[in-house]
Amino acid sequence: MHNHDRGLEFDLATLRNRRRALALFGGAGLAVLAGCSSTPTSSGGSTTTRGTPANGSAVDEIPQETAGPYPGDGSNGPNVLTESGIVRGDIRSSFGSASAVAAGVPLTIKLNVLDAAKDTALAGAAVYLWHCDMQGRYSLYSQGVAKENYLRGVQEADTSGALTFTSVFPAAYAGRWPHIHFEVYPSLSEATKAGNKITTSQLALPEDVCRTVYATDGYRTSVGNLAQTSLRTDMVFRDGYDRQLAAVTGDVSSDLVATLTIGV
């Protein structure tokens, strides 16, 4: 398994800075950060349109989180967003000149992107999603898969704010709770030029499902890593994860489906 010490240091430093800022500015800082995350911006791309009202009560904004050391969005090394082929629903295989296919328990990821203030769908918004493979490696960065780009993709939200990715269940690597990274962009054109983001966050996976998946072939290392952390102690989720914890249905013998509503 690839050594993730560099990634943990990066994440810890980012979180320390974030919390130091909140401590200094208090409620005012929270208001500023919330305002920045929920205002779609565009630099030449099509603007996001408001779709039909979403069902249910008003949705809170999802917490902003670090993108980590392996985003592949051009902010820290490689930029996969501008490559032909990045817009796809099935992210299990690499594209372009790469050819590897990520192994693992099948996982469908269903997201619904909403305007938190208005409780309406963000039709036309785009989500860039990425995560590690069953060995805890990130394509484009980790040893052995640095020339691959699997488990990364962009999808555009439909009129109800919904979009879907077909993937595999990610590993639990040392020091982190099992998670999936994503960035929300105001439009597909903004996403595919690595333009202005609305927000960056992470999706957490439920403990019972993780335990079931990690009991299957190929996830042996994840069993020990999962036992050494928890949602309440994870450096990203320990300050609250209720808006980031996905609901997961299905079973490992067919297809697991993770669902999360993203308020921005």
ABEGO torsion letter per residue (X at the ends): XBBAAAAAAAAAAAAAAAAAAAAAAEAAAAAAAAAAAABBBBBGBBBBBBBBBBBEBBBBBBBBBBAEAAAGAGABEBBAAABBGABBABAABBBEABABBBBEBBBBBBBBBBBAAAGBBBBGBBBBBBBBBAAGBBBGABBGAAABABGBBBBBBBAAGBBBBBBBBBBBBBGBBBBBBBBBBABAAAAAAGBBBABBBBBBBBAAAAAAAAABBGAAAAAAAAAABBAAABAAAAAEAAAABBBBBEBAABBBBBBBBBBX
